Amino acid sequence: IDDLRNRAALAITSDGKFVYAALPIMDTLLVLRTSEQGKRLTVVSEASLGGCKEPTDLKFAGREEELLLLSDFGSQLIAAFSRELTTGSLSELGHYACPAPCCLETMCWPP
């Protein structure tokens, strides 16, 4: 996929089955499935970035990586998506104001 070289944010699940790529030039968050031991990528679905202008980071949250968080420096938001674990598809949960988000770090609570 040629547009991946222009990506602003990229995340890979810990099991290596899915890759998520935020492509601001297309206003798209791509969901890709890996195969052939990570040598092949297939587009599973696309989600809108919802107006995010400058995605800076993608991070998984939750014990099973059931959430995907996207920081967006341009719109000063953090977008949250729920992730279907078997298909990798995303559903938008909402956008949350955050001044100058850059890098995200997640933690499990309670520890």
Secondary structure as a PSIPRED ss2 file (coil, helix, strand):
# PSIPRED VFORMAT (PSIPRED V4.0)

   1 I C   1.000  0.000  0.000
   2 D H   0.000  1.000  0.000
   3 D H   0.000  1.000  0.000
   4 L H   0.000  1.000  0.000
   5 R H   0.000  1.000  0.000
   6 N H   0.000  1.000  0.000
   7 R C   1.000  0.000  0.000
   8 A C   1.000  0.000  0.000
   9 A E   0.000  0.000  1.000
  10 L E   0.000  0.000  1.000
  11 A E   0.000  0.000  1.000
  12 I E   0.000  0.000  1.000
  13 T C   1.000  0.000  0.000
  14 S C   1.000  0.000  0.000
  15 D C   1.000  0.000  0.000
  16 G C   1.000  0.000  0.000
  17 K C   1.000  0.000  0.000
  18 F E   0.000  0.000  1.000
  19 V E   0.000  0.000  1.000
  20 Y E   0.000  0.000  1.000
  21 A E   0.000  0.000  1.000
  22 A E   0.000  0.000  1.000
  23 L E   0.000  0.000  1.000
  24 P H   0.000  1.000  0.000
  25 I H   0.000  1.000  0.000
  26 M H   0.000  1.000  0.000
  27 D C   1.000  0.000  0.000
  28 T E   0.000  0.000  1.000
  29 L E   0.000  0.000  1.000
  30 L E   0.000  0.000  1.000
  31 V E   0.000  0.000  1.000
  32 L E   0.000  0.000  1.000
  33 R E   0.000  0.000  1.000
  34 T E   0.000  0.000  1.000
  35 S E   0.000  0.000  1.000
  36 E C   1.000  0.000  0.000
  37 Q C   1.000  0.000  0.000
  38 G C   1.000  0.000  0.000
  39 K C   1.000  0.000  0.000
  40 R E   0.000  0.000  1.000
  41 L E   0.000  0.000  1.000
  42 T E   0.000  0.000  1.000
  43 V E   0.000  0.000  1.000
  44 V E   0.000  0.000  1.000
  45 S E   0.000  0.000  1.000
  46 E E   0.000  0.000  1.000
  47 A E   0.000  0.000  1.000
  48 S E   0.000  0.000  1.000
  49 L C   1.000  0.000  0.000
  50 G C   1.000  0.000  0.000
  51 G C   1.000  0.000  0.000
  52 C C   1.000  0.000  0.000
  53 K C   1.000  0.000  0.000
  54 E C   1.000  0.000  0.000
  55 P E   0.000  0.000  1.000
  56 T E   0.000  0.000  1.000
  57 D E   0.000  0.000  1.000
  58 L E   0.000  0.000  1.000
  59 K E   0.000  0.000  1.000
  60 F E   0.000  0.000  1.000
  61 A E   0.000  0.000  1.000
  62 G C   1.000  0.000  0.000
  63 R C   1.000  0.000  0.000
  64 E C   1.000  0.000  0.000
  65 E C   1.000  0.000  0.000
  66 E C   1.000  0.000  0.000
  67 L E   0.000  0.000  1.000
  68 L E   0.000  0.000  1.000
  69 L E   0.000  0.000  1.000
  70 L E   0.000  0.000  1.000
  71 S E   0.000  0.000  1.000
  72 D E   0.000  0.000  1.000
  73 F C   1.000  0.000  0.000
  74 G C   1.000  0.000  0.000
  75 S C   1.000  0.000  0.000
  76 Q C   1.000  0.000  0.000
  77 L E   0.000  0.000  1.000
  78 I E   0.000  0.000  1.000
  79 A E   0.000  0.000  1.000
  80 A E   0.000  0.000  1.000
  81 F E   0.000  0.000  1.000
  82 S E   0.000  0.000  1.000
  83 R E   0.000  0.000  1.000
  84 E C   1.000  0.000  0.000
  85 L C   1.000  0.000  0.000
  86 T C   1.000  0.000  0.000
  87 T C   1.000  0.000  0.000
  88 G C   1.000  0.000  0.000
  89 S C   1.000  0.000  0.000
  90 L E   0.000  0.000  1.000
  91 S E   0.000  0.000  1.000
  92 E E   0.000  0.000  1.000
  93 L E   0.000  0.000  1.000
  94 G E   0.000  0.000  1.000
  95 H E   0.000  0.000  1.000
  96 Y E   0.000  0.000  1.000
  97 A E   0.000  0.000  1.000
  98 C C   1.000  0.000  0.000
  99 P C   1.000  0.000  0.000
 100 A C   1.000  0.000  0.000
 101 P C   1.000  0.000  0.000
 102 C C   1.000  0.000  0.000
 103 C C   1.000  0.000  0.000
 104 L C   1.000  0.000  0.000
 105 E C   1.000  0.000  0.000
 106 T C   1.000  0.000  0.000
 107 M C   1.000  0.000  0.000
 108 C C   1.000  0.000  0.000
 109 W C   1.000  0.000  0.000
 110 P C   1.000  0.000  0.000
 111 P C   1.000  0.000  0.000
